[in-house]
């Protein structure tokens, strides 16, 4: 079991505090939803936990070892980060980009193996983009590009996957498919942390919810513990009524927005 931790981690850039005293422990086999308004620090936290940003104070550990002690190649095999947007200077096919997920294994001179090709094929299948394999990436729609980047992450076969708003540019059907895939990966033993704006998606799919506000960790726990009517009013300026579906699933019906207060 993998354990990813932040211990009193803070990030300050140009006298602006992006994250303040973040302490949390995440376990494999869980899907964790990261919620908060724009500017709350969600992307910064994901990059911190991926080892892409370093804390000014505090530390981040993977299985009790600080991230900055890992070789970059070793860390890339264990933690995969999926950004919200990715740009490439040159023309690549979808297959080429998903194969980039195997770079930590390939090194500079090792050729692609059958195992690498199998990992790419499986990643294309799981994200429902096999039919796009030979298409040029720059010709794809925004939603298709997002699925390609998720497939690249899956090809790495990392046990920890951190996703920055993975369903933001997807249509409803493919958004649901990606959420269901994330749920399945967590059930298979992966640690899945994804930032979301869809509160009901967090209620439906997440084991835990992290609530960020202005760079501070306001709550962490089960969706039912964190996503209370009071929390929605305080941190999202939403007036919502909790409902239960016929199968017992909890959802919120949002009546209207409340005026934001400083």
C-alpha positions as CSV (number, residue, x, y, z in Angstrom):
1,X,0.0,0.0,0.0
2,X,1.3,3.4,-1.0
3,X,1.0,6.3,1.5
4,X,1.4,9.9,0.2
5,X,1.7,12.6,2.9
6,X,2.1,16.3,3.3
7,X,3.4,17.5,6.7
8,X,2.9,21.2,7.5
9,X,3.7,22.1,3.9
10,X,3.5,25.7,2.7
11,X,4.3,27.4,-0.6
12,X,5.0,31.1,-0.9
13,X,5.7,32.7,-4.3
14,X,6.6,36.4,-4.6
15,X,5.2,37.1,-1.1
16,X,1.9,35.4,-2.0
17,X,1.1,32.4,0.1
18,X,-0.4,29.7,-2.3
19,X,-0.6,26.9,0.3
20,X,-0.5,27.3,4.1
21,X,0.4,24.6,6.6
22,X,-1.1,21.6,4.6
23,X,-1.1,18.3,6.5
24,X,-2.8,15.3,5.1
25,X,-2.3,11.5,4.5
26,X,-3.6,9.7,1.4
27,X,-3.8,6.0,1.0
28,X,-3.8,3.8,-2.1
29,X,-7.2,2.1,-2.9
30,X,-9.0,5.4,-2.6
31,X,-10.5,8.0,-4.9
32,X,-10.1,11.5,-3.3
33,X,-11.8,14.5,-4.7
34,X,-10.1,17.9,-4.3
35,X,-12.6,20.7,-4.2
36,X,-12.4,24.5,-3.9
37,X,-13.2,27.6,-5.8
38,X,-10.8,28.9,-8.5
39,X,-7.7,30.2,-6.9
40,X,-8.1,28.0,-3.8
41,X,-4.8,26.2,-4.5
42,X,-5.9,22.9,-6.0
43,X,-3.4,22.9,-8.9
44,X,-0.6,24.0,-6.6
45,X,-1.4,21.2,-4.1
46,X,-1.5,18.6,-6.9
47,X,1.9,19.8,-8.2
48,X,3.3,19.7,-4.7
49,X,2.2,16.1,-4.1
50,X,3.5,15.2,-7.6
51,X,7.0,16.5,-6.7
52,X,6.8,19.2,-9.3
53,X,6.8,22.0,-6.8
54,X,8.8,22.1,-3.5
55,X,7.4,23.4,-0.3
56,X,9.1,26.4,1.3
57,X,8.4,24.9,4.7
58,X,7.2,21.4,5.6
59,X,7.6,18.3,3.4
60,X,5.9,15.7,1.3
61,X,6.6,12.0,1.7
62,X,5.9,8.9,-0.3
63,X,6.0,5.8,1.9
64,X,7.9,7.8,4.6
65,X,10.6,9.0,2.1
66,X,10.7,12.7,1.2
67,X,9.9,13.2,-2.5
68,X,13.1,15.3,-3.1
69,X,15.2,12.2,-2.2
70,X,13.8,10.2,-5.2
71,X,15.4,10.3,-8.6
72,X,13.1,12.0,-11.1
73,X,12.8,8.8,-13.2
74,X,11.9,6.7,-10.1
75,X,9.3,9.2,-9.0
76,X,7.7,9.3,-12.4
77,X,7.1,5.6,-12.3
78,X,5.3,5.9,-9.0
79,X,3.4,9.2,-9.3
80,X,1.7,10.4,-12.5
81,X,0.4,13.9,-12.9
82,X,-2.2,14.8,-15.4
83,X,-2.4,18.6,-16.1
84,X,-5.5,20.3,-17.2
85,X,-3.9,21.4,-20.5
86,X,-0.9,20.2,-22.4
87,X,0.8,21.7,-25.5
88,X,3.4,20.2,-27.8
89,X,5.7,22.2,-30.1
90,X,5.9,19.4,-32.7
91,X,3.3,17.2,-34.4
92,X,2.7,13.9,-32.7
93,X,0.2,11.1,-33.2
94,X,-2.0,10.0,-30.4
95,X,0.0,6.8,-30.2
96,X,3.3,8.7,-29.9
97,X,2.0,10.8,-27.0
98,X,0.6,7.9,-25.1
99,X,3.9,6.1,-25.6
100,X,5.5,9.1,-23.9
101,X,4.0,7.6,-20.7
102,X,6.6,4.9,-21.1
103,X,9.6,7.3,-21.1
104,X,10.6,6.5,-17.5
105,X,11.1,2.9,-18.5
106,X,12.7,3.5,-21.9
107,X,15.6,5.7,-21.0
108,X,17.6,7.3,-23.8
109,X,18.5,4.3,-25.9
110,X,16.3,1.4,-25.0
111,X,13.8,0.6,-27.8
112,X,10.1,0.1,-27.3
113,X,9.3,-3.4,-26.1
114,X,6.2,-5.6,-26.5
115,X,5.4,-4.7,-22.9
116,X,5.5,-1.0,-23.7
117,X,3.2,-1.4,-26.7
118,X,0.8,-3.5,-24.6
119,X,0.7,-0.8,-21.9
120,X,-0.1,1.8,-24.6
121,X,-2.8,-0.3,-26.2
122,X,-4.4,-1.0,-22.8
123,X,-4.4,2.8,-22.0
124,X,-6.0,3.6,-25.3
125,X,-8.7,1.0,-24.7
126,X,-9.4,2.2,-21.1
127,X,-9.9,5.8,-22.3
128,X,-11.9,4.8,-25.3
129,X,-9.6,6.4,-27.9
130,X,-8.2,3.4,-29.7
131,X,-9.8,4.7,-32.9
132,X,-7.7,7.9,-32.5
133,X,-4.3,6.2,-32.3
134,X,-3.0,7.4,-35.6
135,X,-4.6,10.8,-35.6
136,X,-2.5,13.9,-35.1
137,X,-2.9,15.3,-31.6
138,X,-3.2,18.9,-32.7
139,X,-6.3,18.0,-34.8
140,X,-8.3,16.7,-31.9
141,X,-11.0,18.4,-29.9
142,X,-10.3,19.6,-26.4
143,X,-12.1,16.7,-24.9
144,X,-10.3,14.2,-27.1
145,X,-6.9,15.8,-26.1
146,X,-7.8,15.4,-22.5
147,X,-8.5,11.7,-22.8
148,X,-5.1,11.3,-24.7
149,X,-3.3,12.9,-21.8
150,X,-5.1,10.7,-19.3
151,X,-4.2,7.7,-21.5
152,X,-0.5,8.8,-21.4
153,X,-0.7,8.7,-17.6
154,X,-2.2,5.3,-17.5
155,X,0.5,4.0,-19.8
156,X,3.0,4.9,-17.1
157,X,1.4,2.3,-14.9
158,X,2.0,4.5,-11.8
159,X,0.1,3.5,-8.7
160,X,-0.6,7.1,-7.8
161,X,-2.4,9.3,-10.3
162,X,-3.1,13.0,-9.7
163,X,-5.5,14.7,-12.1
164,X,-6.1,18.4,-12.5
165,X,-9.8,18.9,-13.5
166,X,-9.8,15.9,-15.8
167,X,-13.5,16.3,-16.9
168,X,-13.5,20.0,-17.4
169,X,-13.5,19.9,-21.2
170,X,-15.4,16.6,-21.7
171,X,-19.0,16.1,-22.7
172,X,-21.3,14.4,-20.2
173,X,-20.9,10.9,-21.6
174,X,-17.1,11.0,-21.6
175,X,-16.9,12.8,-18.3
176,X,-18.9,10.0,-16.7
177,X,-16.7,7.4,-18.4
178,X,-13.5,9.1,-17.0
179,X,-15.0,9.3,-13.5
180,X,-16.1,5.6,-13.7
181,X,-12.5,4.7,-14.9
182,X,-11.0,6.6,-11.9
183,X,-13.4,4.8,-9.6
184,X,-12.4,1.4,-11.1
185,X,-8.7,2.3,-10.8
186,X,-9.1,3.1,-7.1
187,X,-11.0,-0.2,-6.6
188,X,-8.0,-1.9,-8.3
189,X,-5.7,-0.4,-5.6
190,X,-4.5,2.9,-7.1
191,X,-4.5,6.2,-5.3
192,X,-6.5,8.6,-7.4
193,X,-6.6,12.3,-6.4
194,X,-8.5,14.6,-8.8
195,X,-9.6,18.2,-8.6
196,X,-13.2,18.8,-9.5
197,X,-15.8,21.5,-9.6
198,X,-18.7,19.1,-9.7
199,X,-19.9,18.6,-6.1
200,X,-22.3,15.9,-7.0
201,X,-19.6,13.9,-8.8
202,X,-17.6,14.0,-5.6
203,X,-20.5,12.7,-3.6
204,X,-21.1,9.9,-6.1
205,X,-17.6,8.7,-6.8
206,X,-15.2,9.8,-4.0
207,X,-14.1,7.9,-0.9
208,X,-12.8,11.1,0.6
209,X,-13.0,14.8,-0.1
210,X,-10.4,17.5,0.5
211,X,-11.8,21.0,0.8
212,X,-9.4,23.9,0.1
213,X,-10.1,27.6,0.5
214,X,-7.5,30.4,0.0
215,X,-4.6,27.9,0.2
216,X,-5.8,26.4,3.5
217,X,-7.1,22.9,4.1
218,X,-10.5,23.5,5.5
219,X,-11.7,19.9,5.8
220,X,-10.9,16.3,4.8
221,X,-13.1,13.3,5.3
222,X,-15.9,11.4,3.7
223,X,-18.1,13.3,1.2
224,X,-20.9,13.2,3.8
225,X,-18.7,14.6,6.5
226,X,-17.2,17.4,4.4
227,X,-20.0,18.4,2.0
228,X,-22.5,19.8,4.4
229,X,-25.0,22.5,3.6
230,X,-23.0,24.9,5.9
231,X,-19.8,24.1,4.0
232,X,-21.4,24.7,0.7
233,X,-22.7,28.1,1.9
234,X,-19.4,29.1,3.5
235,X,-16.9,28.0,0.8
236,X,-19.0,27.8,-2.4
237,X,-21.7,30.4,-1.8
238,X,-24.3,27.9,-2.7
239,X,-27.7,27.2,-1.1
240,X,-28.3,23.5,-1.6
241,X,-30.8,20.9,-0.5
242,X,-29.6,17.3,0.1
243,X,-31.5,14.7,-1.7
244,X,-31.4,10.9,-2.0
245,X,-31.9,8.9,-5.2
246,X,-34.0,5.8,-5.4
247,X,-30.8,3.7,-4.9
248,X,-29.8,5.7,-1.8
249,X,-27.2,7.9,-3.5
250,X,-26.8,11.4,-1.9
251,X,-27.0,14.4,-4.1
252,X,-27.5,18.1,-3.8
253,X,-30.1,20.2,-5.5
254,X,-28.8,23.7,-5.7
255,X,-31.4,26.4,-5.5
256,X,-29.4,29.5,-6.0
257,X,-26.1,31.3,-5.3
258,X,-25.5,33.4,-2.3
259,X,-23.6,36.7,-2.5
260,X,-19.9,36.1,-1.9
261,X,-18.5,37.6,1.3
262,X,-14.9,38.6,2.0
